[in-house]
Amino acid sequence: MKHCNILIYNNGNAILPKNIKNLIFEFGESYKNATYQIIRNSKSLDENGEVFIECASLILSNFGMTRRGVFSDNPHDTLQTCWEKIGSSLLEIKSQINDSGKSRDRYLLEISETELDEITSRIWSMTKDLLPITMSKASYGLVGASKILFSVLPELVLPVDNQQWMQLFKTVDLGDVIQFMTQDIYQWEYATGEKLNLMDPSGRLSTLPAVYNVVAMAARPNNN
C-alpha cells in the first residue's frame, strides 16, 4: 500500500489541529449524527444481530447505499445474511474490546502491535466473507463491507468509498488500511501533542476512525 498524505504530508509536516476541527465543522451533520448513534448503540451486540442490523442500516442509509445496489431491495434480509456470516466473529471482537479495559475511543492506539496484527487480520477475513453478499455487477463490494463493519466496530474500522480504495489507499485489504490509519494517527499525535479523538468539539465523532474518516475524505485526490 502506498503512503497517503492524510494526517502527515510528504514534507513531514502534520495537518494542523485547527484544520481538522474546521473539516469536522464543515462536514455533513447527518454523518456526525449517524456516527454518534452507532458509536453509542454498538457498545455491545446481541446474539440475534438486532443491534448489528440497526447500526448497519443507519450507516448504509446515511451514505446513500440503500437507494441502489444490493441494499436497495430487502436490506434487512441482506443484512441478516451478513450477520449469519460474520456475527460470531463480531461478538468475539466486541467482547475483546469491552473486556480489555481500554478506551473504545482510543482502542487502536492502546493495543499492542501483536494485537493490532491479529485484529486487522480478522477484520480482513470478515471483509472477504461479506464480499459475496455486498458485491454487485457494478461494485466489488468493498465499500459496503467497510461501512457495515464500521457501523458496529467504530473503534477499529474506517468506512472507505470507491475513490479512496482506488486512488488514495490503492489497496483492497481493509486490514492494510487500518494498519496505515493507526500509524498515521500515532505519528500525528506524536508531532502535535494532541489527541485525534478529541478534535470534534461536539463530541459526536469520538472514536479515532470516526474523526480520521473526515480527514481521509478531504484527502481524496479530487479534493486537493
GUKE-256482 format. One record per residue: residue in one letter; x, y negated, z negated of N, C-alpha, C in turn. Coordinates in nm, 2 decimals. Each point is the difference from the previous one (the first is absolute). Example, Ala and Ser with C-alpha at 12.3 -4.5 7.8 and 13.67 -1.06 7.14 Angstrom:
<robas>
> A, 1.32, 0.57, -0.78, -0.09, -0.12, 0.00, 0.09, -0.12, 0.00
> S, -0.04, -0.11, 0.07, 0.09, -0.11, 0.00, -0.08, -0.11, -0.08
</robas>
This chain:
<robas>
> M, 0.08, 0.12, 0.00, -0.08, -0.12, 0.00, 0.09, -0.12, 0.00
> K, -0.03, -0.10, 0.08, 0.07, -0.13, 0.01, -0.02, -0.09, -0.12
> H, 0.10, -0.09, -0.02, -0.02, -0.10, -0.10, -0.11, -0.10, 0.04
> C, -0.08, -0.04, -0.09, -0.11, -0.09, 0.03, 0.02, -0.12, -0.09
> N, -0.02, -0.12, 0.06, 0.01, -0.13, -0.07, -0.13, -0.03, -0.07
> I, -0.02, 0.05, -0.11, -0.13, -0.02, -0.07, 0.03, -0.09, -0.13
> L, 0.06, 0.06, -0.10, 0.04, -0.09, -0.11, 0.14, -0.05, 0.00
> I, 0.09, 0.07, 0.07, 0.14, -0.04, 0.02, 0.03, -0.02, 0.15
> Y, 0.05, -0.11, 0.03, 0.03, -0.03, 0.14, 0.14, 0.05, 0.04
> N, 0.03, 0.00, 0.13, 0.12, 0.05, 0.05, 0.12, -0.07, -0.06
> N, -0.01, -0.13, -0.03, 0.11, -0.07, -0.06, 0.01, 0.02, -0.15
> G, -0.08, 0.09, -0.05, 0.01, 0.03, -0.14, -0.08, -0.08, -0.10
> N, -0.06, -0.11, 0.05, -0.08, -0.08, -0.08, -0.14, 0.07, -0.02
> A, -0.05, -0.03, -0.12, -0.13, 0.05, -0.04, -0.11, -0.10, 0.03
> I, -0.12, 0.05, 0.04, -0.11, -0.09, 0.02, -0.04, -0.06, -0.14
> L, -0.03, -0.13, 0.01, -0.02, -0.07, -0.13, -0.13, 0.04, -0.06
> P, 0.00, 0.01, -0.14, -0.12, 0.04, -0.07, -0.12, -0.09, 0.04
> K, 0.03, -0.13, 0.01, -0.11, -0.10, 0.04, -0.06, 0.03, 0.13
> N, 0.08, 0.05, 0.09, -0.05, 0.04, 0.14, -0.09, 0.12, -0.01
> I, 0.04, 0.10, -0.09, -0.09, 0.12, -0.02, -0.13, -0.05, -0.05
> K, 0.00, -0.09, -0.10, -0.12, -0.05, -0.06, -0.09, -0.07, 0.10
> N, 0.06, -0.07, 0.09, -0.07, -0.07, 0.11, -0.07, 0.10, 0.09
> L, 0.08, 0.11, 0.04, -0.06, 0.10, 0.08, -0.12, 0.07, -0.06
> I, 0.01, 0.02, -0.13, -0.11, 0.06, -0.07, -0.12, -0.09, -0.01
> F, 0.03, -0.13, -0.02, -0.11, -0.10, -0.01, -0.08, 0.00, 0.14
> E, 0.08, 0.01, 0.11, -0.06, -0.02, 0.13, -0.06, 0.14, 0.05
> F, 0.03, 0.11, -0.07, -0.05, 0.13, 0.05, -0.15, 0.01, -0.03
> G, -0.06, 0.09, 0.07, -0.14, 0.02, 0.00, -0.06, 0.03, -0.14
> E, -0.10, -0.07, -0.04, -0.06, 0.03, -0.13, -0.06, 0.14, -0.01
> S, -0.05, 0.05, 0.11, -0.06, 0.13, 0.00, 0.10, 0.11, -0.04
> Y, 0.13, -0.02, 0.06, 0.10, 0.10, -0.04, 0.04, -0.01, -0.14
> K, 0.01, -0.12, -0.06, 0.04, -0.02, -0.14, -0.11, 0.06, -0.09
> N, -0.13, -0.02, 0.03, -0.10, 0.05, -0.08, -0.01, 0.15, 0.01
> A, 0.01, 0.06, 0.12, -0.01, 0.14, 0.02, 0.12, 0.07, -0.07
> T, 0.11, -0.06, 0.01, 0.12, 0.06, -0.06, -0.01, 0.00, -0.15
> Y, -0.05, -0.11, -0.05, -0.02, -0.01, -0.15, -0.10, 0.12, -0.04
> Q, -0.10, 0.02, 0.07, -0.10, 0.10, -0.03, 0.06, 0.14, 0.00
> I, 0.08, 0.03, 0.11, 0.06, 0.14, 0.00, 0.11, 0.02, -0.10
> I, 0.07, -0.11, -0.03, 0.10, 0.02, -0.11, -0.07, 0.03, -0.13
> R, -0.10, -0.07, -0.03, -0.08, 0.03, -0.12, -0.07, 0.13, 0.00
> N, -0.06, 0.04, 0.11, -0.09, 0.12, 0.00, 0.08, 0.13, 0.02
> S, 0.13, -0.01, 0.05, 0.07, 0.12, 0.03, 0.10, 0.03, -0.11
> K, -0.02, -0.06, -0.12, 0.09, 0.04, -0.11, 0.00, 0.15, -0.03
> S, -0.12, 0.06, 0.01, -0.01, 0.14, -0.01, -0.10, 0.05, 0.11
> L, 0.02, 0.13, 0.04, -0.08, 0.06, 0.10, -0.08, 0.11, -0.06
> D, -0.12, 0.03, 0.06, -0.08, 0.11, -0.04, 0.02, 0.12, 0.08
> E, -0.04, 0.12, -0.05, 0.02, 0.12, 0.07, -0.08, 0.01, 0.13
> N, -0.12, -0.07, 0.01, -0.08, 0.01, 0.11, 0.03, -0.10, 0.12
> G, 0.09, -0.09, -0.03, 0.04, -0.09, 0.11, -0.09, -0.12, 0.01
> E, -0.09, -0.03, -0.09, -0.09, -0.11, 0.01, 0.08, -0.13, 0.00
> V, 0.10, -0.01, -0.09, 0.08, -0.13, -0.01, 0.08, -0.01, 0.13
> F, 0.05, 0.11, 0.04, 0.08, -0.01, 0.13, -0.08, -0.05, 0.11
> I, -0.12, 0.05, 0.02, -0.09, -0.04, 0.11, -0.04, -0.14, -0.01
> E, -0.03, -0.05, -0.13, -0.04, -0.14, -0.02, 0.12, -0.09, 0.03
> C, 0.12, 0.03, -0.04, 0.11, -0.09, 0.02, 0.04, 0.00, 0.15
> A, 0.01, 0.12, 0.06, 0.04, 0.01, 0.14, -0.10, -0.07, 0.09
> S, -0.13, 0.01, -0.03, -0.11, -0.06, 0.08, 0.02, -0.15, -0.01
> L, 0.03, -0.06, -0.12, 0.02, -0.14, -0.01, 0.11, -0.05, 0.08
> I, 0.12, 0.07, -0.01, 0.12, -0.05, 0.07, -0.02, 0.01, 0.15
> L, -0.05, 0.12, 0.05, -0.02, 0.02, 0.14, -0.10, -0.11, 0.06
> S, -0.10, -0.03, -0.08, -0.10, -0.10, 0.05, 0.07, -0.14, 0.00
> N, 0.08, -0.03, -0.10, 0.06, -0.13, -0.01, 0.10, -0.02, 0.12
> F, 0.06, 0.11, 0.04, 0.10, -0.01, 0.11, -0.07, 0.02, 0.14
> G, -0.13, 0.01, 0.00, -0.08, 0.00, 0.12, 0.01, 0.14, 0.07
> M, 0.03, 0.11, -0.08, 0.01, 0.13, 0.06, -0.12, 0.08, 0.01
> T, -0.11, -0.05, -0.05, -0.13, 0.07, 0.00, -0.09, -0.05, 0.12
> R, 0.05, -0.10, 0.07, -0.07, -0.05, 0.12, 0.01, 0.09, 0.12
> R, 0.11, 0.07, 0.01, 0.03, 0.09, 0.11, 0.10, 0.11, -0.04
> G, 0.01, 0.10, 0.08, 0.09, 0.11, -0.03, -0.06, 0.11, -0.08
> V, 0.09, 0.07, -0.07, -0.05, 0.12, -0.07, -0.08, -0.03, -0.12
> F, 0.01, -0.12, -0.05, -0.07, -0.04, -0.12, -0.13, -0.08, 0.02
> S, -0.04, -0.01, 0.13, -0.12, -0.08, 0.04, -0.12, 0.09, -0.01
> D, 0.01, 0.13, 0.00, -0.11, 0.09, 0.00, 0.01, 0.10, -0.12
> N, -0.09, -0.01, -0.10, 0.01, 0.08, -0.12, 0.13, -0.01, -0.07
> P, 0.04, -0.12, -0.04, 0.13, -0.02, -0.07, 0.01, 0.08, -0.13
> H, -0.12, 0.01, -0.07, 0.00, 0.08, -0.12, 0.04, 0.14, 0.02
> D, -0.05, 0.07, 0.10, 0.03, 0.13, 0.03, 0.15, 0.02, 0.04
> T, 0.05, -0.10, 0.08, 0.14, 0.01, 0.04, 0.09, -0.02, -0.12
> L, -0.03, -0.09, -0.09, 0.08, -0.02, -0.12, -0.01, 0.12, -0.09
> Q, -0.12, 0.07, 0.00, -0.01, 0.12, -0.09, 0.09, 0.11, 0.06
> T, 0.02, 0.01, 0.13, 0.09, 0.09, 0.06, 0.14, -0.04, -0.04
> C, 0.03, -0.12, 0.00, 0.14, -0.05, -0.04, 0.02, 0.04, -0.15
> W, -0.10, -0.02, -0.08, 0.02, 0.04, -0.14, 0.03, 0.15, -0.02
> E, -0.08, 0.08, 0.08, 0.02, 0.14, -0.01, 0.15, 0.04, 0.04
> K, 0.06, -0.08, 0.09, 0.13, 0.03, 0.04, 0.11, -0.04, -0.10
> I, -0.02, -0.12, -0.06, 0.11, -0.05, -0.08, -0.04, -0.03, -0.14
> G, -0.12, 0.02, -0.04, -0.05, -0.03, -0.13, 0.08, 0.06, -0.12
> S, 0.04, 0.12, 0.01, 0.08, 0.06, -0.10, 0.13, -0.07, -0.02
> S, 0.07, -0.03, 0.11, 0.13, -0.07, -0.01, -0.02, -0.14, -0.06
> L, -0.11, -0.07, 0.04, -0.02, -0.14, -0.05, -0.03, 0.01, -0.15
> L, -0.07, 0.10, -0.05, -0.02, 0.01, -0.14, 0.13, 0.03, -0.08
> E, 0.09, 0.08, 0.06, 0.12, 0.02, -0.06, 0.09, -0.12, -0.01
> I, 0.00, -0.08, 0.11, 0.09, -0.12, 0.00, -0.06, -0.10, -0.10
> K, -0.13, -0.02, 0.00, -0.07, -0.09, -0.09, 0.03, 0.03, -0.14
> S, -0.01, 0.13, -0.03, 0.03, 0.04, -0.14, 0.15, -0.03, -0.04
> Q, 0.09, 0.03, 0.10, 0.14, -0.03, -0.02, 0.02, -0.15, -0.03
> I, -0.07, -0.09, 0.07, 0.01, -0.14, -0.02, -0.05, -0.04, -0.14
> N, -0.12, 0.05, -0.03, -0.07, -0.04, -0.13, 0.07, 0.06, -0.12
> D, 0.07, 0.12, 0.02, 0.06, 0.06, -0.12, 0.15, -0.04, -0.01
> S, 0.05, -0.09, 0.09, 0.14, -0.03, 0.00, 0.03, -0.11, -0.11
> G, -0.10, -0.08, -0.04, 0.02, -0.11, -0.09, 0.06, -0.12, 0.07
> K, 0.01, 0.01, 0.13, 0.06, -0.11, 0.08, -0.12, -0.09, 0.05
> S, 0.04, -0.12, 0.03, -0.10, -0.10, 0.05, -0.05, 0.04, 0.14
> R, -0.13, 0.00, 0.02, -0.06, 0.03, 0.13, 0.05, -0.11, 0.10
> D, 0.00, -0.12, -0.04, 0.03, -0.11, 0.08, 0.15, 0.00, 0.06
> R, 0.09, 0.06, -0.08, 0.14, 0.00, 0.03, 0.06, 0.14, 0.01
> Y, -0.09, 0.10, 0.02, 0.04, 0.14, 0.00, 0.11, 0.03, 0.09
> L, 0.00, -0.05, 0.12, 0.10, 0.03, 0.10, 0.14, -0.04, -0.05
> L, 0.02, -0.10, -0.08, 0.13, -0.04, -0.05, 0.03, 0.06, -0.13
> E, -0.09, 0.06, -0.07, 0.03, 0.05, -0.13, 0.03, 0.15, 0.00
> I, -0.03, 0.07, 0.12, 0.03, 0.14, 0.00, 0.15, 0.02, 0.06
> S, 0.05, 0.11, -0.02, 0.14, 0.03, 0.04, 0.00, 0.03, 0.15
> E, 0.12, -0.01, 0.06, 0.02, 0.03, 0.14, -0.05, 0.14, 0.03
> T, 0.03, 0.10, -0.08, -0.05, 0.14, 0.02, -0.15, 0.00, 0.00
> E, -0.06, -0.07, -0.10, -0.15, 0.00, 0.00, -0.06, -0.07, 0.12
> L, 0.07, -0.10, 0.05, -0.05, -0.07, 0.12, 0.01, 0.09, 0.12
> D, 0.11, 0.07, 0.01, 0.02, 0.09, 0.12, -0.11, 0.11, 0.00
> E, -0.03, 0.05, -0.12, -0.10, 0.11, -0.01, -0.14, -0.05, 0.03
> I, -0.03, -0.12, -0.05, -0.13, -0.05, 0.02, -0.03, -0.05, 0.15
> T, 0.11, -0.06, 0.06, -0.02, -0.04, 0.14, -0.01, 0.12, 0.09
> S, 0.07, 0.10, -0.04, -0.01, 0.13, 0.08, -0.14, 0.05, 0.00
> R, -0.06, 0.00, -0.12, -0.14, 0.04, -0.02, -0.10, -0.09, 0.08
> I, 0.03, -0.12, 0.00, -0.09, -0.10, 0.07, 0.01, 0.03, 0.15
> W, 0.12, 0.02, 0.05, 0.01, 0.03, 0.14, -0.07, 0.13, 0.04
> S, 0.01, 0.10, -0.09, -0.07, 0.13, 0.02, -0.15, -0.02, 0.00
> M, -0.05, -0.09, -0.09, -0.15, -0.03, 0.01, -0.04, -0.07, 0.12
> T, 0.09, -0.09, 0.05, -0.03, -0.08, 0.12, -0.01, 0.10, 0.12
> K, 0.09, 0.10, 0.01, -0.01, 0.10, 0.10, -0.13, 0.08, -0.01
> D, -0.04, 0.03, -0.12, -0.13, 0.07, -0.02, -0.12, -0.08, 0.05
> L, 0.01, -0.13, -0.02, -0.11, -0.09, 0.04, -0.01, -0.03, 0.15
> L, 0.11, 0.01, 0.07, 0.01, -0.04, 0.14, -0.10, 0.07, 0.09
> P, -0.02, 0.14, -0.01, -0.10, 0.06, 0.08, -0.14, -0.05, -0.02
> I, -0.03, -0.06, -0.11, -0.13, -0.06, -0.03, -0.01, -0.14, 0.04
> T, 0.11, -0.08, -0.02, -0.01, -0.14, 0.04, 0.04, -0.03, 0.14
> M, 0.06, 0.10, 0.07, 0.04, -0.03, 0.14, -0.12, 0.00, 0.09
> S, 0.02, -0.09, 0.11, -0.11, -0.01, 0.10, 0.07, -0.01, 0.14
> K, -0.08, -0.01, 0.10, 0.06, -0.01, 0.14, 0.08, -0.13, 0.01
> A, -0.03, -0.10, -0.08, 0.07, -0.13, 0.01, 0.10, -0.02, -0.11
> S, 0.01, 0.09, -0.09, 0.09, -0.02, -0.12, 0.06, 0.13, -0.05
> Y, 0.13, -0.01, -0.04, 0.06, 0.12, -0.06, -0.05, 0.02, -0.15
> G, -0.07, -0.09, -0.05, -0.06, 0.02, -0.14, 0.08, -0.05, -0.11
> L, 0.12, -0.06, 0.03, 0.09, -0.05, -0.11, -0.06, -0.11, -0.07
> V, -0.06, -0.09, 0.07, -0.06, -0.12, -0.07, -0.11, 0.04, -0.10
> G, -0.09, 0.08, 0.05, -0.10, 0.05, -0.09, 0.05, 0.07, -0.12
> A, 0.10, 0.09, 0.02, 0.06, 0.08, -0.11, 0.06, -0.09, -0.10
> S, 0.08, -0.10, 0.04, 0.07, -0.09, -0.09, -0.10, -0.08, -0.08
> K, -0.11, -0.04, 0.06, -0.10, -0.08, -0.07, -0.08, 0.08, -0.10
> I, -0.03, 0.12, 0.04, -0.07, 0.09, -0.10, 0.09, 0.03, -0.12
> L, 0.13, 0.03, 0.02, 0.09, 0.03, -0.11, 0.02, -0.13, -0.08
> F, 0.01, -0.11, 0.06, 0.01, -0.13, -0.08, -0.12, -0.02, -0.09
> S, -0.12, 0.04, 0.05, -0.12, -0.03, -0.07, -0.01, 0.07, -0.14
> V, 0.08, 0.11, -0.01, 0.00, 0.07, -0.13, 0.13, 0.01, -0.07
> L, 0.11, -0.04, 0.08, 0.13, 0.00, -0.05, 0.06, -0.14, 0.02
> P, -0.07, -0.11, -0.04, 0.06, -0.13, 0.02, 0.12, -0.03, -0.08
> E, 0.04, 0.09, -0.09, 0.13, -0.01, -0.07, 0.12, 0.04, 0.09
> L, -0.03, 0.07, 0.11, 0.10, 0.06, 0.08, 0.00, -0.03, 0.15
> V, -0.11, 0.00, 0.06, -0.02, 0.00, 0.14, -0.02, -0.13, 0.06
> L, 0.06, -0.03, 0.12, -0.02, -0.12, 0.08, -0.10, 0.03, 0.11
> P, -0.11, -0.08, 0.01, -0.09, 0.02, 0.12, 0.07, -0.06, 0.12
> V, 0.02, 0.09, 0.11, 0.08, -0.05, 0.11, -0.08, 0.00, 0.13
> D, 0.00, -0.11, 0.07, -0.08, -0.01, 0.12, 0.08, 0.04, 0.12
> N, -0.06, 0.01, 0.12, 0.07, 0.05, 0.12, 0.12, -0.08, 0.04
> Q, -0.01, -0.13, -0.01, 0.11, -0.08, 0.04, 0.12, 0.02, -0.10
> Q, -0.03, 0.01, -0.12, 0.11, 0.03, -0.10, 0.07, 0.13, 0.03
> W, -0.08, 0.11, 0.02, 0.06, 0.13, 0.03, 0.09, -0.01, 0.12
> M, -0.05, -0.07, 0.11, 0.08, 0.00, 0.13, 0.11, -0.10, 0.01
> Q, -0.03, -0.12, -0.06, 0.10, -0.11, 0.02, 0.07, -0.05, -0.12
> L, -0.05, 0.03, -0.12, 0.07, -0.05, -0.12, 0.08, 0.12, -0.06
> F, -0.06, 0.10, -0.04, 0.07, 0.11, -0.07, 0.06, 0.10, 0.10
> K, -0.06, 0.02, 0.11, 0.04, 0.09, 0.11, 0.03, 0.14, -0.06
> T, -0.10, 0.05, -0.06, 0.01, 0.14, -0.05, -0.14, 0.05, -0.01
> V, -0.02, 0.13, -0.01, -0.13, 0.06, -0.02, -0.01, 0.07, -0.14
> D, 0.11, -0.02, -0.08, 0.00, 0.06, -0.13, -0.03, -0.10, -0.11
> L, -0.12, 0.02, -0.06, -0.04, -0.09, -0.11, 0.09, 0.01, -0.12
> G, 0.06, 0.11, -0.02, 0.10, 0.01, -0.11, 0.12, -0.09, 0.02
> D, 0.05, -0.01, 0.13, 0.11, -0.09, 0.03, -0.04, -0.15, -0.02
> V, -0.13, -0.03, 0.03, -0.05, -0.14, -0.02, 0.00, -0.03, -0.15
> I, -0.04, 0.09, -0.08, -0.01, -0.02, -0.15, 0.15, -0.01, -0.06
> Q, 0.09, 0.08, 0.05, 0.14, -0.01, -0.04, 0.05, -0.13, 0.03
> F, -0.02, -0.05, 0.12, 0.05, -0.13, 0.04, -0.06, -0.11, -0.08
> M, -0.13, 0.00, -0.02, -0.07, -0.10, -0.07, 0.06, 0.00, -0.15
> T, 0.02, 0.11, -0.06, 0.05, 0.00, -0.13, 0.14, -0.07, -0.01
> Q, 0.09, 0.04, 0.09, 0.13, -0.06, 0.00, 0.00, -0.15, 0.03
> D, -0.09, -0.04, 0.09, -0.02, -0.14, 0.04, -0.04, -0.08, -0.12
> I, -0.10, 0.05, -0.07, -0.05, -0.07, -0.12, 0.11, 0.00, -0.11
> Y, 0.07, 0.10, -0.02, 0.11, 0.00, -0.10, 0.10, -0.11, 0.03
> Q, 0.04, -0.01, 0.13, 0.10, -0.10, 0.04, -0.05, -0.14, -0.02
> W, -0.13, -0.01, 0.04, -0.06, -0.14, -0.02, -0.01, -0.04, -0.14
> E, -0.04, 0.09, -0.09, -0.02, -0.03, -0.14, 0.14, -0.03, -0.06
> Y, 0.10, 0.07, 0.04, 0.14, -0.02, -0.05, 0.05, -0.14, 0.04
> A, -0.03, -0.03, 0.13, 0.04, -0.13, 0.05, -0.07, -0.12, -0.06
> T, -0.13, 0.01, -0.03, -0.08, -0.11, -0.04, -0.02, -0.01, -0.15
> G, 0.01, 0.12, -0.07, -0.03, 0.00, -0.14, -0.15, 0.00, -0.03
> E, -0.08, 0.02, 0.11, -0.15, 0.00, -0.02, -0.05, 0.14, 0.01
> K, -0.13, 0.02, -0.03, -0.07, 0.13, 0.01, -0.10, -0.02, 0.11
> L, 0.01, 0.09, 0.10, -0.09, -0.01, 0.12, -0.14, 0.01, -0.04
> N, -0.03, 0.09, -0.09, -0.14, 0.03, -0.03, -0.07, -0.12, -0.08
> L, 0.08, -0.10, -0.03, -0.06, -0.12, -0.07, -0.02, -0.12, 0.09
> M, 0.02, 0.02, 0.13, -0.01, -0.11, 0.10, -0.14, -0.05, 0.03
> D, -0.10, 0.08, -0.03, -0.14, -0.04, 0.02, -0.05, -0.07, -0.12
> P, -0.02, -0.13, 0.00, -0.04, -0.08, -0.12, -0.14, 0.05, -0.05
> S, -0.08, 0.06, 0.09, -0.14, 0.04, -0.04, 0.01, 0.14, -0.07
> G, 0.11, 0.07, 0.02, 0.02, 0.13, -0.07, -0.07, 0.11, 0.08
> R, -0.06, -0.02, 0.11, -0.07, 0.10, 0.07, 0.09, 0.10, 0.07
> L, 0.11, -0.05, 0.06, 0.10, 0.08, 0.06, 0.11, 0.03, -0.10
> S, -0.02, 0.10, -0.08, 0.08, 0.02, -0.12, 0.10, 0.11, 0.02
> T, -0.01, 0.09, 0.10, 0.10, 0.10, 0.02, 0.10, -0.04, 0.11
> L, 0.12, 0.06, -0.01, 0.10, -0.04, 0.10, -0.04, 0.02, 0.14
> P, -0.06, 0.11, 0.04, -0.04, 0.02, 0.14, -0.11, -0.10, 0.04
> A, -0.09, -0.04, -0.09, -0.10, -0.10, 0.03, 0.05, -0.13, 0.04
> V, 0.10, -0.05, -0.07, 0.07, -0.13, 0.03, 0.09, 0.02, 0.12
> Y, 0.07, 0.11, 0.01, 0.10, 0.02, 0.11, -0.08, 0.00, 0.13
> N, -0.12, 0.06, 0.00, -0.08, 0.00, 0.13, -0.02, -0.13, 0.06
> V, -0.03, -0.10, -0.09, -0.02, -0.14, 0.05, 0.12, -0.05, 0.08
> V, 0.12, 0.02, -0.06, 0.13, -0.05, 0.06, 0.03, 0.09, 0.13
> A, -0.03, 0.13, -0.01, 0.03, 0.08, 0.12, -0.10, -0.03, 0.11
> M, -0.12, -0.04, -0.02, -0.09, -0.04, 0.10, 0.06, -0.13, 0.07
> A, 0.05, -0.09, -0.08, 0.05, -0.13, 0.06, 0.13, 0.03, 0.07
> A, 0.07, 0.11, -0.03, 0.13, 0.03, 0.07, -0.01, 0.07, 0.13
> R, -0.13, 0.03, 0.04, -0.01, 0.07, 0.13, 0.05, -0.09, 0.11
> P, 0.06, 0.06, 0.10, 0.08, -0.08, 0.10, -0.08, -0.12, 0.06
> N, -0.13, 0.01, 0.03, -0.07, -0.11, 0.06, -0.03, -0.11, -0.09
> N, 0.03, 0.02, -0.13, -0.02, -0.10, -0.10, 0.12, -0.09, -0.03
> N, 0.11, 0.05, 0.06, 0.13, -0.07, -0.03, 0.02, -0.12, 0.10
</robas>
